[in-house]
């Protein structure tokens, strides 16, 4: 009996130690920033420029910007996923701007050479700062399209729930990072421990703008059914664009660039 009790005590101790480590280092398990920064030559060749935008509680953030070709074109403010940086997504931003749309690719705190520490609060502050920057540049809410992928959809939904825009485009969206954490670590009380919750399911019904939802049916990271639940909770008008056999990271290779461009243009054209 003593041996059994001792074994149980050791097992319990190890479990609680794992829980403590997971809690302490959870942001290292969520955010995977790259510090790669594009050179001036690379930006010039891509017809983008680096802009520095001040964010509340942080130093200026380095982001990427291309103005729209003319007053009929949308201006897309884009929030990327949890890994990499703006540099590795330059081809995506070029594809967004292919028909003359303006693109503001948001640089996150702690990513791409930016100072600061990644967190839900810091990302929300960055989102609002970049949206406000567009307004200062003279672009009204009727020209702005909020777009995002993966983790960034939680940031985009927060921004859309608090500001006006012509439309919202979500790629591989989730209901909440707490639910994602529980899915990834089912043996831990992850849903209770997570700091950065990004509870999109609680905000999506507050949004009063057209929505396009894009999700791969074989997404191996964020289940299609989870994205569907978020989409179902959103107000009309809304359009679902399931990508048959699409995964989590291959949607741009499957041609969603045309969906994003066409959707953004329809939003600002009132179509």
DOLO-859508 format. One record per residue (C-alpha): residue number from 1; residue in one letter; x negated, y negated, z. Coordinates in nm, 3 decimals, padded with zeros to 5 digits, always signed. Layout:
BEGIN
+-----+----+---------+---------+---------+
!   i ! aa !      xx !      yy !      zz !
+-----+----+---------+---------+---------+
! NUM !  A !       X !       Y !       Z !
...
+-----+----+---------+---------+---------+
//
This chain:
BEGIN
+-----+----+---------+---------+---------+
!   i ! aa !      xx !      yy !      zz !
+-----+----+---------+---------+---------+
!   1 !  X ! +00.000 ! +00.000 ! +00.000 !
!   2 !  X ! -00.279 ! -00.240 ! +00.089 !
!   3 !  X ! -00.444 ! -00.171 ! -00.245 !
!   4 !  X ! -00.117 ! -00.240 ! -00.426 !
!   5 !  X ! -00.061 ! -00.565 ! -00.239 !
!   6 !  X ! -00.418 ! -00.671 ! -00.305 !
!   7 !  X ! -00.374 ! -00.594 ! -00.675 !
!   8 !  X ! -00.050 ! -00.795 ! -00.687 !
!   9 !  X ! -00.216 ! -01.087 ! -00.509 !
!  10 !  X ! -00.505 ! -01.086 ! -00.755 !
!  11 !  X ! -00.266 ! -01.069 ! -01.051 !
!  12 !  X ! -00.057 ! -01.355 ! -00.912 !
!  13 !  X ! -00.369 ! -01.559 ! -00.849 !
!  14 !  X ! -00.491 ! -01.506 ! -01.204 !
!  15 !  X ! -00.150 ! -01.598 ! -01.346 !
!  16 !  X ! -00.130 ! -01.921 ! -01.149 !
!  17 !  X ! -00.488 ! -02.001 ! -01.247 !
!  18 !  X ! -00.394 ! -01.959 ! -01.613 !
!  19 !  X ! -00.088 ! -02.180 ! -01.562 !
!  20 !  X ! -00.306 ! -02.446 ! -01.396 !
!  21 !  X ! -00.557 ! -02.437 ! -01.682 !
!  22 !  X ! -00.283 ! -02.455 ! -01.943 !
!  23 !  X ! -00.133 ! -02.756 ! -01.768 !
!  24 !  X ! -00.467 ! -02.933 ! -01.733 !
!  25 !  X ! -00.581 ! -02.876 ! -02.091 !
!  26 !  X ! -00.244 ! -02.879 ! -02.267 !
!  27 !  X ! -00.323 ! -03.179 ! -02.486 !
!  28 !  X ! -00.631 ! -02.996 ! -02.614 !
!  29 !  X ! -00.390 ! -02.722 ! -02.724 !
!  30 !  X ! -00.157 ! -02.968 ! -02.898 !
!  31 !  X ! -00.378 ! -03.227 ! -03.068 !
!  32 !  X ! -00.660 ! -03.131 ! -03.306 !
!  33 !  X ! -00.801 ! -03.458 ! -03.436 !
!  34 !  X ! -01.071 ! -03.495 ! -03.698 !
!  35 !  X ! -01.292 ! -03.802 ! -03.688 !
!  36 !  X ! -01.350 ! -03.805 ! -04.064 !
!  37 !  X ! -01.319 ! -04.155 ! -04.211 !
!  38 !  X ! -01.295 ! -04.238 ! -04.580 !
!  39 !  X ! -01.569 ! -04.449 ! -04.734 !
!  40 !  X ! -01.494 ! -04.780 ! -04.905 !
!  41 !  X ! -01.574 ! -04.615 ! -05.237 !
!  42 !  X ! -01.326 ! -04.333 ! -05.176 !
!  43 !  X ! -01.057 ! -04.581 ! -05.079 !
!  44 !  X ! -01.125 ! -04.800 ! -05.381 !
!  45 !  X ! -01.107 ! -04.502 ! -05.616 !
!  46 !  X ! -00.778 ! -04.398 ! -05.460 !
!  47 !  X ! -00.641 ! -04.755 ! -05.474 !
!  48 !  X ! -00.586 ! -04.770 ! -05.097 !
!  49 !  X ! -00.728 ! -05.006 ! -04.839 !
!  50 !  X ! -00.807 ! -04.962 ! -04.471 !
!  51 !  X ! -00.609 ! -05.191 ! -04.241 !
!  52 !  X ! -00.648 ! -05.245 ! -03.869 !
!  53 !  X ! -00.326 ! -05.274 ! -03.672 !
!  54 !  X ! -00.312 ! -05.357 ! -03.303 !
!  55 !  X ! -00.116 ! -05.113 ! -03.088 !
!  56 !  X ! +00.011 ! -05.178 ! -02.736 !
!  57 !  X ! -00.233 ! -05.049 ! -02.475 !
!  58 !  X ! -00.497 ! -04.949 ! -02.731 !
!  59 !  X ! -00.760 ! -05.096 ! -02.956 !
!  60 !  X ! -00.680 ! -05.170 ! -03.319 !
!  61 !  X ! -00.592 ! -04.858 ! -03.516 !
!  62 !  X ! -00.741 ! -04.789 ! -03.859 !
!  63 !  X ! -00.467 ! -04.694 ! -04.104 !
!  64 !  X ! -00.431 ! -04.667 ! -04.483 !
!  65 !  X ! -00.223 ! -04.905 ! -04.694 !
!  66 !  X ! -00.116 ! -04.950 ! -05.051 !
!  67 !  X ! +00.142 ! -05.223 ! -05.122 !
!  68 !  X ! +00.441 ! -05.148 ! -05.346 !
!  69 !  X ! +00.411 ! -05.218 ! -05.717 !
!  70 !  X ! +00.715 ! -05.446 ! -05.726 !
!  71 !  X ! +01.014 ! -05.559 ! -05.516 !
!  72 !  X ! +01.231 ! -05.266 ! -05.629 !
!  73 !  X ! +01.001 ! -05.004 ! -05.479 !
!  74 !  X ! +01.025 ! -04.851 ! -05.130 !
!  75 !  X ! +00.764 ! -04.886 ! -04.859 !
!  76 !  X ! +00.700 ! -04.551 ! -04.689 !
!  77 !  X ! +00.562 ! -04.546 ! -04.336 !
!  78 !  X ! +00.425 ! -04.196 ! -04.280 !
!  79 !  X ! +00.334 ! -03.998 ! -03.966 !
!  80 !  X ! +00.120 ! -03.688 ! -04.016 !
!  81 !  X ! +00.090 ! -03.365 ! -03.817 !
!  82 !  X ! -00.122 ! -03.274 ! -03.516 !
!  83 !  X ! -00.444 ! -03.172 ! -03.693 !
!  84 !  X ! -00.701 ! -03.344 ! -03.914 !
!  85 !  X ! -00.687 ! -03.714 ! -03.999 !
!  86 !  X ! -00.570 ! -03.951 ! -04.269 !
!  87 !  X ! -00.877 ! -03.868 ! -04.476 !
!  88 !  X ! -00.777 ! -03.508 ! -04.548 !
!  89 !  X ! -00.428 ! -03.619 ! -04.653 !
!  90 !  X ! -00.532 ! -03.883 ! -04.905 !
!  91 !  X ! -00.398 ! -03.677 ! -05.201 !
!  92 !  X ! -00.058 ! -03.666 ! -05.028 !
!  93 !  X ! -00.051 ! -04.043 ! -04.990 !
!  94 !  X ! -00.154 ! -04.086 ! -05.353 !
!  95 !  X ! +00.133 ! -03.859 ! -05.456 !
!  96 !  X ! +00.379 ! -04.064 ! -05.248 !
!  97 !  X ! +00.265 ! -04.383 ! -05.422 !
!  98 !  X ! +00.261 ! -04.232 ! -05.772 !
!  99 !  X ! +00.573 ! -04.416 ! -05.891 !
! 100 !  X ! +00.478 ! -04.748 ! -05.734 !
! 101 !  X ! +00.599 ! -04.703 ! -05.378 !
! 102 !  X ! +00.412 ! -04.874 ! -05.100 !
! 103 !  X ! +00.258 ! -04.640 ! -04.842 !
! 104 !  X ! +00.145 ! -04.713 ! -04.488 !
! 105 !  X ! -00.025 ! -04.400 ! -04.352 !
! 106 !  X ! -00.037 ! -04.440 ! -03.975 !
! 107 !  X ! -00.368 ! -04.377 ! -03.800 !
! 108 !  X ! -00.318 ! -04.221 ! -03.456 !
! 109 !  X ! -00.512 ! -04.303 ! -03.138 !
! 110 !  X ! -00.802 ! -04.059 ! -03.108 !
! 111 !  X ! -00.789 ! -03.961 ! -03.477 !
! 112 !  X ! -01.002 ! -04.067 ! -03.773 !
! 113 !  X ! -01.246 ! -04.274 ! -03.570 !
! 114 !  X ! -00.974 ! -04.457 ! -03.376 !
! 115 !  X ! -01.023 ! -04.525 ! -03.008 !
! 116 !  X ! -00.770 ! -04.400 ! -02.757 !
! 117 !  X ! -00.634 ! -04.067 ! -02.636 !
! 118 !  X ! -00.360 ! -03.879 ! -02.822 !
! 119 !  X ! -00.031 ! -03.865 ! -02.631 !
! 120 !  X ! +00.341 ! -03.903 ! -02.691 !
! 121 !  X ! +00.345 ! -04.251 ! -02.539 !
! 122 !  X ! +00.041 ! -04.363 ! -02.740 !
! 123 !  X ! +00.188 ! -04.231 ! -03.066 !
! 124 !  X ! +00.520 ! -04.407 ! -03.005 !
! 125 !  X ! +00.336 ! -04.734 ! -02.939 !
! 126 !  X ! +00.139 ! -04.690 ! -03.262 !
! 127 !  X ! +00.459 ! -04.620 ! -03.456 !
! 128 !  X ! +00.629 ! -04.937 ! -03.334 !
! 129 !  X ! +00.318 ! -05.146 ! -03.398 !
! 130 !  X ! +00.295 ! -05.026 ! -03.759 !
! 131 !  X ! +00.666 ! -05.079 ! -03.822 !
! 132 !  X ! +00.639 ! -05.433 ! -03.682 !
! 133 !  X ! +00.334 ! -05.493 ! -03.902 !
! 134 !  X ! +00.541 ! -05.414 ! -04.210 !
! 135 !  X ! +00.805 ! -05.663 ! -04.101 !
! 136 !  X ! +00.538 ! -05.930 ! -04.054 !
! 137 !  X ! +00.414 ! -05.859 ! -04.408 !
! 138 !  X ! +00.761 ! -05.951 ! -04.533 !
! 139 !  X ! +00.910 ! -05.607 ! -04.594 !
! 140 !  X ! +01.264 ! -05.586 ! -04.460 !
! 141 !  X ! +01.420 ! -05.278 ! -04.305 !
! 142 !  X ! +01.610 ! -05.218 ! -04.631 !
! 143 !  X ! +01.276 ! -05.154 ! -04.805 !
! 144 !  X ! +01.125 ! -04.929 ! -04.536 !
! 145 !  X ! +01.149 ! -04.550 ! -04.549 !
! 146 !  X ! +01.033 ! -04.357 ! -04.242 !
! 147 !  X ! +00.872 ! -04.023 ! -04.332 !
! 148 !  X ! +00.680 ! -03.759 ! -04.140 !
! 149 !  X ! +00.557 ! -03.403 ! -04.127 !
! 150 !  X ! +00.535 ! -03.150 ! -03.843 !
! 151 !  X ! +00.439 ! -03.312 ! -03.510 !
! 152 !  X ! +00.482 ! -03.653 ! -03.672 !
! 153 !  X ! +00.855 ! -03.590 ! -03.717 !
! 154 !  X ! +00.898 ! -03.639 ! -03.342 !
! 155 !  X ! +00.732 ! -03.980 ! -03.373 !
! 156 !  X ! +00.941 ! -04.070 ! -03.679 !
! 157 !  X ! +01.268 ! -03.972 ! -03.511 !
! 158 !  X ! +01.179 ! -04.182 ! -03.206 !
! 159 !  X ! +01.106 ! -04.480 ! -03.432 !
! 160 !  X ! +01.423 ! -04.432 ! -03.639 !
! 161 !  X ! +01.636 ! -04.411 ! -03.324 !
! 162 !  X ! +01.516 ! -04.759 ! -03.219 !
! 163 !  X ! +01.477 ! -04.945 ! -03.549 !
! 164 !  X ! +01.654 ! -04.995 ! -03.880 !
! 165 !  X ! +01.530 ! -04.847 ! -04.207 !
! 166 !  X ! +01.673 ! -04.746 ! -04.542 !
! 167 !  X ! +01.622 ! -04.376 ! -04.476 !
! 168 !  X ! +01.438 ! -04.096 ! -04.297 !
! 169 !  X ! +01.250 ! -03.804 ! -04.454 !
! 170 !  X ! +01.149 ! -03.515 ! -04.229 !
! 171 !  X ! +00.917 ! -03.232 ! -04.333 !
! 172 !  X ! +00.899 ! -02.925 ! -04.107 !
! 173 !  X ! +01.077 ! -03.089 ! -03.815 !
! 174 !  X ! +01.127 ! -02.935 ! -03.470 !
! 175 !  X ! +01.381 ! -02.984 ! -03.191 !
! 176 !  X ! +01.128 ! -03.060 ! -02.919 !
! 177 !  X ! +00.766 ! -02.988 ! -02.840 !
! 178 !  X ! +00.875 ! -02.832 ! -02.511 !
! 179 !  X ! +01.065 ! -02.565 ! -02.708 !
! 180 !  X ! +00.769 ! -02.521 ! -02.940 !
! 181 !  X ! +00.534 ! -02.474 ! -02.644 !
! 182 !  X ! +00.760 ! -02.210 ! -02.493 !
! 183 !  X ! +00.765 ! -02.030 ! -02.827 !
! 184 !  X ! +00.385 ! -02.035 ! -02.849 !
! 185 !  X ! +00.326 ! -01.931 ! -02.486 !
! 186 !  X ! +00.626 ! -01.715 ! -02.388 !
! 187 !  X ! +00.463 ! -01.571 ! -02.074 !
! 188 !  X ! +00.405 ! -01.917 ! -01.925 !
! 189 !  X ! +00.664 ! -02.172 ! -01.798 !
! 190 !  X ! +00.547 ! -02.396 ! -02.082 !
! 191 !  X ! +00.878 ! -02.574 ! -02.128 !
! 192 !  X ! +00.859 ! -02.703 ! -01.772 !
! 193 !  X ! +00.492 ! -02.795 ! -01.774 !
! 194 !  X ! +00.453 ! -02.984 ! -02.100 !
! 195 !  X ! +00.382 ! -03.356 ! -02.077 !
! 196 !  X ! +00.442 ! -03.462 ! -02.440 !
! 197 !  X ! +00.794 ! -03.337 ! -02.507 !
! 198 !  X ! +00.898 ! -03.523 ! -02.825 !
! 199 !  X ! +01.265 ! -03.436 ! -02.766 !
! 200 !  X ! +01.395 ! -03.501 ! -03.117 !
! 201 !  X ! +01.712 ! -03.300 ! -03.057 !
! 202 !  X ! +01.819 ! -03.561 ! -02.802 !
! 203 !  X ! +01.760 ! -03.853 ! -03.043 !
! 204 !  X ! +01.863 ! -03.733 ! -03.387 !
! 205 !  X ! +02.234 ! -03.810 ! -03.338 !
! 206 !  X ! +02.147 ! -04.170 ! -03.246 !
! 207 !  X ! +02.007 ! -04.238 ! -03.592 !
! 208 !  X ! +02.224 ! -04.433 ! -03.837 !
! 209 !  X ! +02.046 ! -04.394 ! -04.170 !
! 210 !  X ! +02.044 ! -04.139 ! -04.452 !
! 211 !  X ! +01.834 ! -03.829 ! -04.388 !
! 212 !  X ! +01.647 ! -03.583 ! -04.608 !
! 213 !  X ! +01.525 ! -03.267 ! -04.433 !
! 214 !  X ! +01.262 ! -03.050 ! -04.605 !
! 215 !  X ! +01.158 ! -02.716 ! -04.454 !
! 216 !  X ! +00.997 ! -02.396 ! -04.577 !
! 217 !  X ! +01.215 ! -02.089 ! -04.525 !
! 218 !  X ! +00.906 ! -01.889 ! -04.424 !
! 219 !  X ! +00.749 ! -02.153 ! -04.199 !
! 220 !  X ! +00.525 ! -01.950 ! -03.968 !
! 221 !  X ! +00.480 ! -02.226 ! -03.710 !
! 222 !  X ! +00.810 ! -02.416 ! -03.680 !
! 223 !  X ! +01.095 ! -02.174 ! -03.750 !
! 224 !  X ! +01.336 ! -02.271 ! -04.026 !
! 225 !  X ! +01.623 ! -02.206 ! -03.784 !
! 226 !  X ! +01.483 ! -02.465 ! -03.542 !
! 227 !  X ! +01.468 ! -02.726 ! -03.816 !
! 228 !  X ! +01.820 ! -02.630 ! -03.922 !
! 229 !  X ! +01.947 ! -02.688 ! -03.567 !
! 230 !  X ! +01.797 ! -03.037 ! -03.570 !
! 231 !  X ! +01.945 ! -03.110 ! -03.913 !
! 232 !  X ! +02.290 ! -02.989 ! -03.805 !
! 233 !  X ! +02.283 ! -03.232 ! -03.511 !
! 234 !  X ! +02.213 ! -03.532 ! -03.737 !
! 235 !  X ! +02.480 ! -03.769 ! -03.867 !
! 236 !  X ! +02.587 ! -03.792 ! -04.228 !
! 237 !  X ! +02.477 ! -03.880 ! -04.489 !
! 238 !  X ! +02.214 ! -03.608 ! -04.493 !
! 239 !  X ! +02.061 ! -03.369 ! -04.744 !
! 240 !  X ! +01.888 ! -03.038 ! -04.673 !
! 241 !  X ! +01.604 ! -02.931 ! -04.903 !
! 242 !  X ! +01.500 ! -02.577 ! -04.805 !
! 243 !  X ! +01.186 ! -02.461 ! -04.984 !
! 244 !  X ! +01.226 ! -02.092 ! -05.063 !
! 245 !  X ! +00.930 ! -01.888 ! -04.934 !
! 246 !  X ! +00.757 ! -02.209 ! -04.827 !
! 247 !  X ! +00.528 ! -02.198 ! -04.525 !
! 248 !  X ! +00.417 ! -02.471 ! -04.289 !
! 249 !  X ! +00.117 ! -02.614 ! -04.474 !
! 250 !  X ! +00.189 ! -02.541 ! -04.840 !
! 251 !  X ! +00.495 ! -02.753 ! -04.914 !
! 252 !  X ! +00.306 ! -03.024 ! -05.104 !
! 253 !  X ! +00.156 ! -02.754 ! -05.324 !
! 254 !  X ! +00.513 ! -02.639 ! -05.392 !
! 255 !  X ! +00.620 ! -02.972 ! -05.537 !
! 256 !  X ! +00.792 ! -03.160 ! -05.256 !
! 257 !  X ! +00.612 ! -03.479 ! -05.364 !
! 258 !  X ! +00.886 ! -03.536 ! -05.621 !
! 259 !  X ! +01.153 ! -03.486 ! -05.352 !
! 260 !  X ! +00.986 ! -03.743 ! -05.128 !
! 261 !  X ! +00.937 ! -03.999 ! -05.406 !
! 262 !  X ! +01.287 ! -03.960 ! -05.549 !
! 263 !  X ! +01.448 ! -03.961 ! -05.206 !
! 264 !  X ! +01.267 ! -04.275 ! -05.096 !
! 265 !  X ! +01.363 ! -04.456 ! -05.414 !
! 266 !  X ! +01.729 ! -04.352 ! -05.379 !
! 267 !  X ! +01.735 ! -04.482 ! -05.022 !
! 268 !  X ! +01.624 ! -04.833 ! -05.119 !
! 269 !  X ! +01.830 ! -04.838 ! -05.439 !
! 270 !  X ! +02.146 ! -04.745 ! -05.251 !
! 271 !  X ! +02.191 ! -04.427 ! -05.451 !
+-----+----+---------+---------+---------+
//
